[in-house]
Structure formats: structure tokens, C-alpha cells
């Protein structure tokens, strides 16, 4: 298990996920579906956690919402799964990102490594 995977296994919501699969995800483009790359994807029995990871010197800007939404729309998602976007960041997020309430959780990366 890589150190990157190990650190994300410490996410509070990931601790109780039995029978789940997780890791970076890449979907190649086809004639019917666009391609996309997800930094970290966790699939459980009923949910698909799309984790966007942002390391930046500046707060994460508002356009992250549109970028993540485009990735979600590109995914081939089974009908029985709900999609739950998560944002992991360093150095904060713009207030407008929090105000939109798009992400199920917004997590400071430092909180992951101190648990």
C-alpha cells in the first residue's frame, strides 16, 4: 500500500467502509463517454466518493466546483450509487466554495496527517 493510499485510509468516513474499493481512477475516452481522471475514488455498496485533491499556495478557487462536476458527469456510474464529492485541500478554500455547499465534505489535508 502506498503512503498516499495509507493516508487516505485514515479519512474518518473511510474507516468504516467494508467491501469497498478505492484508489486513483482514470477513465479513458470512448466514442460514447469522455475521459476523466479522479485523484481518489472510493466505491462502496451505495456510494461513490469522488475525492478532489488540491495542493496549492493559494486558497482553492470557485472554479473547482465546475471542474469536479464535469468529472462526475463524465463518469460511467451504476444506477444504484449516489455520488458524493469530497474536497481535500492545503491552504484553504475560497468562501464561495463553502457557500455553494457542493461538496459533502471539505477536509484540510493537515487534519488527515495528524489523526
Secondary structure, DSSP 8 states (H G I E B T S, - for coil): --HHHHHHHTSGGGTT--S-EEEEEEE---SSS--EEEEEEEE-SSEEEEEEEE--SS-B-THHHHHHHHHHHHS---TT-EEEEEEEESS-B-HHHHHHT-SSEEEEHHHHHT-
